[in-house]
Amino acid sequence: MMTKLAELKESNAVLLRSALTVALTIGSILCYAQAEMSAFTATGRAGVATTFVTDYQSMGINPSNLGWKSKNEKMISLGLLEVGFSIYSEALAKSELVQSFKTGNTEFTTAEKIAAAEEFTKTDLSMNFDLQWIALAVQPTEKSGGFAFGVKERFQWFSNFGETLSQILFLGYQAEYFTKLILNDGDTIDNLANLPDTTIAKIVKGYCELPQKFSDIIADSRMSMTWYREYNLGYGRRVVEADKFSLYAGIGLKYLTGLALLDIKTTGGNLEAFSAITPAFGINYGDSVADNNPSTIKSGGFLPKVVGEGFGLDIGISAIFFEKLKVGVAINDIGSITWDGNVYMAADDQLVDMTSAGFESYNIIKEAEGIMGDSGVFNWSGIQDKKLNLPTNIRLGASFMPNEKFEAGFDLVMPMNKAAGNYQKALLAIGLDVIPVPWFKVSTGFAVGGNYGFNLPFGILFSLGEGTWEVGVASRDIITFFSQKSPTLSASVGLLRFRF
């Protein structure tokens, strides 16, 4: 039993060590670039985009907008290296969130561990990193329609811990779940509150006399991570033209390559835990586990080896009334991806003991690498492949532009499944653009829901050379600059967006 538990502990290192490696690697790249999401022009108005975005930025949002009349009569648009990041925590103050990603180990005291476990119980931690490598759109006329092509990276992390799991992660063997404590002198004692520091220093293992299955421990918890590389081809055109009314339809076809997956949840009381990480990160699953994995592959070449492939579909329609009112609806990410490299599934075993003292800082992703190394939970086994749905969502939006200096609108984005990478709840956003002069735009608004809290964004955009070159900067939440509570650290910058 102890041998098996040791194997379980080592195997769970894969779980969040993988998340750590991917998140910090991509995060360091994108934070350096200081940008936010692929459609950076939408960030300043709370992400309201369904009836605002045009040209290649319509891909993944509403492809029917590709059929609209090209902006400033420039039919070609090109974007390079549009990148972005957002990090949100309900539990941490802004200073704690910033510090947690600067330093790893702060050596929590037992009291601080208890407080952290309480703070992270049923609170969200969300991260998104996007990188649009290149995107191009050509929009000759409304009759012929518009075409677009783009390549981008999409990374997502979401976690929310139930009470039991939060205690185990932060307190380790001192969590209430473990009824007995084994000391380094061989003695076994009851796990009581307020143990003296001298006794705590002797603990080597926590033991549960009535162990539970992992599905019970994480019943009300969720951890998910995805990293896709997406190749998108979109087309939109006008399908109906009448007096003061035009109707447009569009479609986007996606080929996706998967580089990382982590999905841990319970469905109908059953554990669902899968992991697939590109071998380029050198994740050690253990020789016995890796040797028995029929999907194991080797890394090679300049780019990380993909561990999944799939196809997606976006469809959308939009209507313009009196050249002032726009209405749109779109369904995005219809489809699936098959993970067929380094694919592992966790068994619904019992958690009997743990040898970790728990997290030592607020940096959950980094700390998870340590706690899961020698004291993990899951028993991973290799499988041939796993087919999972893409995070399908539906967007509804409308906007009104009474003149060339002002436009306001809203978006409602609703998740259609619980796939990894999707919103946990619907997102409502209201935003507006103010254009005092043709070469300058200010955006703001507010958003609630999704995987984030209440956000008040702000953004500016400069249009240079009569619209040939657009440069912009925005933040998802300016409240974070003035408040410590429930921060959203984000930035959005676009420096290489051109129209011809």
Buried (B, 14 or more C-beta within 10 A) or exposed (E): EEEEBBBBBBBBBBBBBBBBBBBBBBBEBBBEBBBBBBBBBBBBBBBBBBBBBBBBBBBBBBBBBBBBBBBEEBBBBBBBBBBBBBBBBBBBBBEBBEBBBEEEEBEBEBEBBBEBBBBBBEBBBBBBBBBBBBBBBBBEEBEEBBBBBBBBBBBBBBBBBBBBBBBBBBBBBBBBBBEBBBBEEEEEEEBEEEBEEEEBEBBEBBBBEEBBBBBBBBBBBBBBBBBBBBBBBBBBBBBEEEEEEBBBBBBBBBBBBBBBBBBBBBEEEEBBBBBBBBBBBEBEBBEEBBEEBEBBBEBEEEEBBBBBBBBBBBBBBBBBEEEEBBBBBBBBBBBBBBBBBBBBBBBBBBBBBBBBBBBBBBBBBBBBBBBBBBBBBBBBBBBEBBEBBBBBBBBBBBBBBEEEEEBBBBBBBBBBEBBBBBBBEBBBBBBBBBBEEEBEBBBBBBBBBBBBBEBBBBBEBEBEEEBEBBBBBBBBBBBBEEEEEBBBBBBBBBBBBBBE
